[in-house]
Amino acid sequence: MGLLDSSNEHPPSRLRRYIITAAIFVGLLVFGVWWLLRFHAEKMTVKHFLDTVAAGNMEDAYKIWKPLPSYSYKDFMEDWGPNGYYGPIKSSHFEDAERPKAGSGVIIVCEVSPLSPFPPTDDSVKQARTKEIRIWVESKDQSMSFPP
């Protein structure tokens, strides 16, 4: 066989490339969905809690909070009630969620406002009335507290 003679070798199969590309795409898609939904249960617990507080059902909100015996209903009302530190709450907006290293729960960062609906970001006068809250949600039983 000479240098310029052609050979009968065929190019590698495209099927292998398609399978590898599809596997990588599916892997990235699964990772993306996991990344978006990783704190979904904790976010929904906080959303349900804040919606209950905004509706004025403070007894139900206290039950959702699942407090320790040292956190009485009176303490809860001083924090979350209409005249409390965070109150009145009429609307909320989620900012972030993070799991501390070696932590058993998730810190949910949200903003609460005494205005309904939540004020837009370009309205600085109304935005000045919002407060940022960090809420610790235990992953095992969805109980809430303030982060350490």
N, C-alpha and C positions, 0 to 999 in steps of 0.2 A: 504494500500500500504506500503510495507516494504522499508527499506533503500536500499537494493540491487535490488529492482524491477526496470525494465526499464520503461520509460515513452514514450508516443507517440508524444512528442513535436518534431517539425522539426527545423532545424537551420534557422536563419533569411535569408531572400531572398538575393541573390547576386545582383539582379537587382538594389536595392537601392544603394549599394556600387558603381556599375558601373555608375549610373546616377550622383552621387556626384563626382566621380573621373573625369568624362567627363565634368561636369560643371566647376570644378576647372581648368582643362586643358584649356578649351575654354576661361575662364576668364583670365588666365595667357597669353594665346596667344594674346588676344585682347589688353591687357595691354602692351605686348611687341611690338606689331605693332604700337600702339599709341606712345610709348616711342621713337621708331626709327623715326617716321614720324612727330613728334610734331612741328618741326621747318622747315619742308620741303619747304614751300612757301618762307620763308625768305632766306634759303640757295640757292634756285634756283634763286632768285632775285640777290643775290650777285654773284653767278656763272655767270649768264648772263651778269652782269655788268663787271666783271673781264675779261670774254671772249671778250667782246666788246672793252675794253681797250687794251687787248693783240693784237687784230686785228687792232688797230690803228684808229678805228671809234670813235674819241673823241666827236663829236657832238652828236652821238647816246648815248654814255656813259653818257654824261651830261644830256640828257633827261631821261635816266633810273634812274639817281641819284635823280631826282625830287628835285632840290635845292630850298632853300628859296631865296627870292629876294636879300638878303644880300650876298649870295655866288655866285659871278659872274663867267662867263666862264673863265675869266683870273685867278681868284683864283683857279678854278677847274684845269686848266692846270698847275698851279704852284704846285699843289698837285699830280696830276695823269698823267701829260704829260710826254713825253719821257725824258725831262730834269727836271722833277719835283721831289718832295721829295720822292715819292714812285716809280717813273719810272726809267728806262723803265720796263714795266711788260710784260713778255712773257709767264709765267705760274703761276699757283697758286695751293694751297693745303689747304683744310679746316682742322682746328684743333678742334674747339669747338663752341658750341652755347649755350647761356644761356639767360634766361629771368630774369631780376632783379625783386626783390619783389616790388610790386606796380608800375611796369613799363608798359608802353604801347607798348613796342617794344622788340626786341631781339638783343643781341650783338653777332655778328658773328666774330669769331677769325679765321683768315686765314694767311697763309704765301704767299708772292709773290716773284717771282724770275725773274731776267733779262735773265735767261737761259731757253731754251726750249729743251727738256721736263724738268719738275721739277726735280732738282737734288736728288739723293737717300740720305738717312739719313747717310750712311756710308762714303760719300764723303764730308769731313769737309771743304775742300777748296771751293767747289762750294756752300755748305750750308752756308758758311760765308757771301755770297752775298744776301741771302734771308732776307726779312724783315717781321716782324709780324705786322699785321694790325687788328685793331678792328673797325668794322663797325656797326653802329646802324641802324636797319631796323624797321620802324614803321609797326606794324601788320595790321593796318587798311587800309593804302594806299600804302604800300611797298616803301615809300620814304626812302632815306638813308641819313645819316649824320655821323659825328664822335660822339662816345658816350660821355655823360656828365662826 
